[in-house]
Amino acid sequence: MREVTLRVRHHGEPESDVSADHPDLTLRSVSSLSGSAAERKRIVEARGPADEIRAFLEEFGAASSVKSAEPLSPLDNDRVFVAVTYDTYQWDSIAQRLADHGVHYRAGTTIRGGWEHWTLYLEEDDDLGAVVDSLEAAGNDTELMRDVALDELEGEEHLALSRMLEDLTDRQREVLAMATGMGYYDEGSDVRVEDIADEIGLAGTTTWEHLSRAEEKVMAEVGEYLAARGH
């Protein structure tokens, strides 16, 4: 079996379209779909600056395929859970397209800057090309981000790490990688945020914000992982 990650620009779907205008925002599905043939419901987590979350929800809630987007937690936080109800007759479901191909996929899809990140688990006889062709025939842009045989991974820790890194924005990943490569986290290190900023070409405050959010996301995932293992 192979683990494959696709980036999909889901044109015409409001989570993808609206989030393209809010690149500092990360959306993640935290519940499975439920509901009737006419409307489906799920819970979505939005992470990012509070003002960006509010602006996203205002635009997203006005989309024709969205019947409601009700915050379940305070909007002044940088992590908000939202109950979303969709009109299924106006909503193109990538999950359904994957199901039509008999492909296993991981729940908890993330969306950043207009791009949905889907992780698939393919059997030997699954046709990745046919899956991509189906997505692109519906007017979507598709990019292959990762394709690795599961027997090449060294246990569940590597799977957990890949999920953790998927939750970071491209800029957060870049800043965190630079900080790690420069020895920022080494004991006794004298590397400063300003040094990282100079290497990347960003302002010091901007670099600090990206690094801080990356650290918050990584440590939150580490905490959840350890809790699930009983440590």
N, C-alpha and C positions, 0 to 999 in steps of 0.2 A: 504494500500500500504506500502511496505517496501523499505527502502534505503539500498542497499547492495554495499559494495566496495570490489572488487577483485584485487589482485595483480597477474599479468600474466607475466611470463617470456616467451616472444614471440620469440621462437627460429626460426632462419632463416629470421627474419625481421630486416633490418639494424638499425632502430632507437633503437630497443631493444638490438641487439647484440653489436653494436658499443658503445652505452652508457654504457654497462657493463664495458668497459675499462676506463670510465671517470666518476667515482662515484661522483665527485664534481659538476657535470653538471645536471641541471634539464631542461627537454624539456616539452613544453606544446603546444598542438594544439590550435590555436587562430582563425581558420577559418574552415568552413565546406569544404568538398571535392567538387571539380568541375572538369569538363573535359569530355573526351570522353570514349568510351569503352576501348580504347587502352592505354590511359594515364589519370591519375587523378592528380589534383594539390591541394595544401593547404599551408597555412602559419603556420610556427612553430616558437615559441619563445624559445630561448636557454638562460638559465641563469647560470652563473658560472664564474670562472676565465677566462679572455680573451684568455689566451694561451690554455686552455682546450677547449674552443669553437672552436678556429681555428683548433686544432688537430682533434676534433670530425668531423668537416665539411670536412676536407681533407679525412678522412677515410670513412665517410658516403657517400660522393660524388662519391667514387670509387666503391660502391656496384653495382652489376649488375642490381638490380631492381630500382635504382635511376637514372633518366635521367638527372636531374639537381638539384642543391641546391645553389640558388643564394641569398647571403646576401642582405637584404633590408635596413640595418642600419650598421654603422661602426663596424668593427671587433675588435676595440680596447676597446670596452665597455664590461661590464659584463652582458649585456642584449642585445641580437641580434635577430632580426626577419629575418627569412629565408623563401624564396619561394621554395617549394619542388615539383618536378614533378616525379611521380612514373610510372613505367611500370606495368600496372595492371595485365598483364599475369604472372608476377613473384612475385606478392605481395599478401600475405595472409592477408585478412581483417578481423579483429576481429569484427569491426562494422557490417560487412555484416553477420557474424555468429550470432550476437545478433539480427539483423533485421530478420534473418531467423526464429528465435524463437519468434518473435513478442515482444521483450523486449525493454522497454524504457531505454535509457542510456543518461548520461549527456555529452554534448559536452565539449571540453577542457581537454581531457585526458592528464595526466602527466606521464612522464617516468623518472625514476632515477635508476642509477646503473643496467640497464638492465631490470628493472621491470616496466611494464605498470600498471597504476592505473585506473581502470574502475569503475565508480559509476553507478549502475543500479537501476531502480525503478520498482519493481515487483508487479503485481496485485496478488490477492489471488490465481488465478489458474495458475500462471506462475511457471514453474518447474526449480528451481535453479540448481538442480542436473543434469538435462538434459543439461543446458547451460554449466556447468562445464565439463561434460562428452564430449561435443562437442569440447570445447577448448582443452582439454587434448588429445582427439583422434587425433587432428592435430599436436601433438607433443609438446604442451606447458605445462609449469608448472603453476598451479593455486593455490592461497592461498586466503582464506576468511579472510578479514580484519575487516569487519563491517557488521552487519545485525541488523537493528532496524526498528520498525514500526514507520511510520511518525507521527502517532497520539501520540507517546510518546515524541516527540520533542516539545519544547516550542517555536514554531514560526520560522520564517525565519532566525532569528539571529543564531540559532543553526546550521542550514544548512550552513549559510555563514561561521561559525567558522570551521565546518568540512572541507569545501573546502579550507580554509586558511591553516589549518594544513597539508592537503595532499600535499601542495606545498613545504613543508620542507623536507630536507633529514632526514634520521633516526638520524644521529649524531646532526644535527641542532635542531631537536625536543628534543633530550636527553639533550643537553646543555641548551636550553631554559627552559625546565621543571626543571632542576636542579637550574638554576638561580632564577626562580620564587619560587621554594620550599624553597630556602635558604634566601629569602627575599631581593634579589638583587635590586628589583625595589621598595621596600618599602621606603616611605619618611624617610630621615635621616639614611638610611641603611649604615653600614660600611663594607658590604660584598664586596670583591674585585673579579675581574676576576680570580686572582691567587687562591682564595679560592675555586671557582667553579672548576678550573682546578685540584686542589688537590683532590677534591671529585670524579671527573670523572676519573682521571689518565691520563690527557693530558697535554701537554706543555701549558704555559700561552698564547703564541702567537696563537697557534692552537685553543685554546678555544675561544679567542677573535675573531678570524676569523669566527668560526662557529656561535658565538652569534651575531656578527655584521650582517652576511648574513641572519640569522633568523629574526632579528629585521627589516632589510630592506624589506624582503619579507612580513612579517606580516603587517608592516605599509603601504606598497604599496597596499595590499589587503584592509586594512581598509580605505585608501584614496579612492579607487575605489568604495567601498561599500557606503561610505558616499556621494560621488559625485552622485552615482546612485539614492540615496534617497533624494538628493537635500539639504543636510546639509553641 
